Amino acid sequence: MGLFSNRNADRQAERERREGKAREYGEKARKARKEADKYRRMLANGESDPAALRAALKDAEVDARIWEQNARDYRR
């Protein structure tokens, strides 16, 4: 009987760990999207160097997509 309860506890612990990682990665994706929005607004307002802003915007968008994919992977 003890063996089954250990398996269930292990499964629950693994599920909680994966959910925690998914939340963590989701938060990182939200921060990257927020940063991308900031660069998008700066570019629209004509601030600073447009080429540098476009590069930073692209980097932030790529980061957001990567973090979103990681979060989806951990939710499976």
Secondary structure, 3 states (H helix, E strand, C coil): CHHHHHHHHHHHHHHHHHHHHHHHHHHHHHHHHHHHHHHHHHHHCCCCCHHHHHHHHHHHHHHHHHHHHHHHHHHC
